[in-house]
Amino acid sequence: MNKVLIVDDEEKLRNLLARIISLEGFEVIQAADCKSALKKAEQADIDVILCDVKLPDGNGVELSKKLKEKNATAEIILLTAYGNIPDSVQAIKNGAFDYITKGDDNNKIIPLLYKAVDKVNLARRVELLEKQIGEKFSFESIIGKSKTIQAAIALAKKVAPTDTTVLLTGETGTGKEVFARAIHQASSRSTRNFVAINCSAFGKDLLESEMFGHKAGAFTGAIKDTKGLFEEADNGTIFLDEIGEMSLPLQAKLLRVIENGEFLKVGESKSTKVNVRIIAATNRELQKEIDAGNFRKDLFYRLSAFQIQLPPLRDRVADIESLAVHFANLYCAKTNKKPKELSKNFIEALMQYSWNGNIRELKNIIERSVILSDSDELNQDSLPPEFQLFSSEKSGSKTLSAFELASAEKLHIQKVLNYTNGNKTETARLLNIALTTLYRKLDDYNIG
């Protein structure tokens, strides 16, 4: 139930308003002066305040400012018997929702009250959403207690409050974008845009247009002026993933942005200025790229002002179980399945794996295991076939050598079977072999 505070020293009018508003289903609280209004606003979570301008111990216009400081989402409607323009202007400046004249505008109070409540409810939903987003992308959301990941988190927390450019390095799938978002969320720019772009996903010319925008007529198909991602990220953060894939000419333009905060749109002769924090990431060794002439040394020094190396999953084996549990719960919820227990042999198999794709690969394996499993538990049989082959080889059971042709054939058949969800006819078609040949190979390799 929404709460309405009525502040008026005229008791009869206050009681009348309270009766009318309570009949609309609102909970009504009353106060006769500024002092009691401030006290009651502290005691209750007020949604809307109806406040007289002339009060025994102060002015409602000034009171509205104090009330908004105590409760930013509350809306204030000021009432007066002597409306005037200067007071109206100051009331709005102080955060009042509206300003109406007593007597003449009494029929407007209830519709205005509902409008104010709608605005309050929207503001609180936005506030809740922002809180949820903040929690989702905070450092606390990064899973892992191992020394290596905690060391990386500690560095990221130190640099987050600054505007320093950050370079995140590490193998693919180690969580570089997760770290970039956490750094942004812990910075003074957290309420502004976080914009991410994968530099390897675009060709040279298209990437320049995506990053910096273009003028109408700059190239075929450019029918109107278009803002780039740097403008979208103005006063916020831009995350440049796979920075090592960027062409040398575009690196020069990026260097100018870092040094001067300005750039030229494609087809534009006038500079555009922005205030953007840059977080870059790469799985390449940029020093080697510099030696090969593929990356600018001056840009590297600018980007690596603060460098954080993210550890591969094989160096944080102790975190695999907690990550697996998290992803299992996530995908059970997404697929409308009951939460599943993770068996000991399932966890052991995960811990023995090499994880060349790191956390991204683990996430994919867990998703597939949840989909494949029909029981309340994820065990070694829930793992995809090629994963089980690796596990059996690792455990030293009698299997073919990974270097033998037959072993490669067995693995390939298992992958195709998994792709077709066990459809043997479709598997034989994709392998371009007779169905009888497939059954014989399944028997030879003991594939169920």
Secondary structure, DSSP 8 states (H G I E B T S, - for coil): --EEEEE-S-HHHHHHHHHHHHHTT-EEEEESSHHHHHHHHHHS--SEEEEESEETTEEHHHHHHHHHHH-TT-EEEEEESS--HHHHHHHHHTT-SEEEETTTTGGGHHHHHHHHHHHHHHHHHHHHHHHHHHHHTSGGGS---SHHHHHHHHHHHHHTTS---EEEE-STTS-HHHHHHHHHHTSTTTTS-EEEEEGGGS-HHHHHHHHHEE-TTSSTT--S-EE-HHHHTTTSEEEEETGGGS-HHHHHHHHHHHHHSEE--BT--S-EE---EEEEEESS-HHHHHHTTSS-HHHHHHHTTEEEE---GGG-GGGHHHHHHHHHHHHHHHTT----EE-HHHHHHHHHS--TTHHHHHHHHHHHHHHH--SSEE-GGGS-HHHHHHHHHHHT-S---TTSHHHHHHHHHHHHHHHTTT-HHHHHHHHTS-HHHHHHHHHHTT--
